Amino acid sequence: MPNLSCTLLATLAASIMLAAMAGAAVAGPYEDGVAAYVRGDYATALRLMRPFAYQGMAAAQNISASCTTAVKACRRTTLRQ
């Protein structure tokens, strides 16, 4: 009986890992926009988030506003130098 539970647990863990890897490979535009925002690629993040922001998604609106603010701050800093 203990051997069966170990096999069942290993099968369950492998299934969860496989599902997680498959989900990561199928990222949509929202996930790509979040990833772009996290890595600091604000132009790409803004381009990908705008459609969601226009649809009223609050998280996308927040990211779009943050991207716009970051780009404007960067331009001001560059112009002052």
Protein Blocks (a to p, Z undefined) as FASTA:
>chain_A
ZZmmmmmmmmmmmmmmmmmmmmmmmccfklmmmmmmmnopaklmmmmmmmmmmnopaklm
mmmmmmmmmmmmmmmmmmmZZ
